[in-house]
Amino acid sequence: MKVNYKKIILTTLLIGTISGCSLLVSDSMIKSAHQNMDKNHDGYIDYNEYLSSSKDGDITKEAKEKGMTIEEYQKWDYNRADANRDGKITEQELIDLFHKEF
């Protein structure tokens, strides 16, 4: 079973916002999600690891909302996190993305 860690973190953040709590996604939660997505445990999420951690239904909906194909959306989404465009997402890049967007 594929686990969509991005969706878990976003849902946690949304629940906190709706309930009026100042619940924030902690850096340790993001690091944990990164470690779970890093299937070969090399410290980075490569594009294939990203693809294997994404749920098709969620991506289809998000791609459609942005007017993109699934493949375009996946590349766009991956590149948002890969800030230095070196083909791998570090824990810090993922943390920075969540702080920037949320």
N, C-alpha and C positions, 0 to 999 in steps of 0.2 A: 504494500500500500504506500502510495506517495503521500508525503506530508508536506503541505504548503506552509512553510514556516513564515513566509512573508504575510500570508493571510492571518495566521495566528497572532502575529505581532500587531497587525493593523486592527484586528477584531478586539484585542485587548485594549488598545488605545481608544477605539471607538466606544467600548463599554464604559471606560473611565470617563470619557467626555460626556456621554449621555447621562451617566449617573451623577454627574457633578463632582466627581472625585478628581483630584489632581494627579491621577494615575498616569505615569509616564513609562514608556518603554525604557528600561534601563540598558546601559551598555552591556551588562552581563547577559541580558536576555538576547541582545543582538549577537553577541559573541557565541552564545549557545546555538542560535539558529545557524550562524556561519559554520560552526563546527559540524553540525548535523548535515549541512548541505555539502561540505567538503568530504566527499566520499573516499578519496584516496589519502586523506589526512596529510596533505602537503602544505597546509596553511593558506591555501587559496581556493577560490571557487572558479573553476574554468567554465567555459561556455557549455560544455557537455554536462557538467554537474548541475549547472543552472537549469538546463533543459530537463534533466531527470527529476528535479525537485519542483517543477511547475505542473500544475493541474491544467489539463486541456480545457475544461469547461470555463474556468476562471479566465484563462488567457483569451479564449474565443470572445467572451463578453467584453473584456477590456480592449482587445484589438478592434472590435466592431465599434465601440464607443469612440475610439480615436480615428476611425476611418482607415485602419491599417489591415494588412493581411496578418495572419498569425505569425508568420516568419518575420515580417517587418517589426511587429510589436515585440517579439522575443529579442531581436537584436537591439531595438531601441531601449527596452527595459534593462537588458544586460549592460549596455553602454552607459546608462545613467549611473550605475554603481561603479563601473570600471573607470574611475575619474581620470587616471593617467593613461588610459587606453593601451595597457600592456597585455591585455588578454587574460587577466586574472583579477579577481576581486579579493582584496584583503579584508580582515576584520575591520580595520580602521576606515576603509572606503565604505563599507556597509554601514558602520556607525555614523559616518559623516552624512551619508545619504538620508538616513532616518532623521538626523538632527535638522538637516536642511529642509526636508519635505514635511516634517511633522513637528 
